[in-house]
Amino acid sequence: MTNMNSKFFAAVGVLIGLIIGAGVLGIPYVVAKAGFWTGVIIIVFLGLTSLLMNLYLGEITLRTKGIHQLPGYVGKYLGKPGKYLMSIALLMTAYGALTSYLIGEGQAWGAIFHVNPFYPMIIFFLLMSIPVYFGLKLIKPLEIIINSLVVLVIAGIAFFALPSMSISNLSGFDAAKLIIPYGVVLFAFGGFAAIPDLRVILDKDKKLLKKCIITGSLIPLILYIIFAASVVGVTGSQTTELATIGLGNIVGEHMVLLGNLFAAFAMSTSFLLLSLAILWLYTLDYKIQKNFAFLLTLSFPLAIVLLNFASFVQIIGITGAIAGGVESILIILTHRAAQKNSQRNPEYSIKNRLWLSISLILIYLFGMFTLLL
């Protein structure tokens, strides 16, 4: 394998690893509530719009001198108000996500070993803090291994679930219920924080960034549809908030093991990468000393879990609709500004059409306000 191919697969793995996390485990639940085809339409639509946002953000990084995290790039083109708003949205996304990962990991390992979820959650938290502290060099090899396991386990889930599937469960469309899966699905496609990392990984091979983003964004879209069909096809209206638990209850003990291993692997990669992104935000963009930044990164999600603030799906739904919507709007505005005030010639460029930008901004605003009403 050439060095260029190695960088490509590493970059794609990082993006997939950050996108596929706790969100995928909540997708079957909201798809079942909305109707299968209602859910599929939302998955495809938000998957493609998230791909576009990732491409916009990739171009922003290529037009900008220096390495930053999301607030740093936004601040370059939208000023301090944009930087602070992106920081708030990113931190809300990150802490909401990390909190859901801790809850999900505890439930997944608890189901596998038949123990109180609290204990495996604490063990997971302590183990994951080690690679987060030591950074990307330790996380990258873990990413390749864990992402391969995630894809294999999804294939295994689909295979073992097939005999128990009922076609009647894979039906239903109701336009009035399109908003039900919106927040959870938008959360599930959240991978913005990985894009600056991709530029670092590719280094001098930045021309590969566009291909990496397209590949790394489409694979989760396909896997989400397969996973939703596999789970909803079996559990139907009995689909649980953490999808793999309900699936295991119906299919059998082997699915309890397989499904919850998938949950644990998927969330662990996202936990690592998102924690690292927040650590870098504090150290690179806000110049906070590393040890204190490390403490800020991991202490808040643990505290939220211990306070028992909200359920798994509630956390990812609220986080996705509000924080994900704000981040997407800021990326659209920053992309337009970066094209007018570019600091260097990018390796690729995506035309930012005004009608499309306005339409997407209105959709994101509608999603936010509908959730708040």
Order of alpha helices (4+ residues) and beta strands (2+ residues): alpha-alpha-alpha-alpha-alpha-alpha-alpha-alpha-alpha-alpha-alpha-alpha-alpha-alpha-alpha
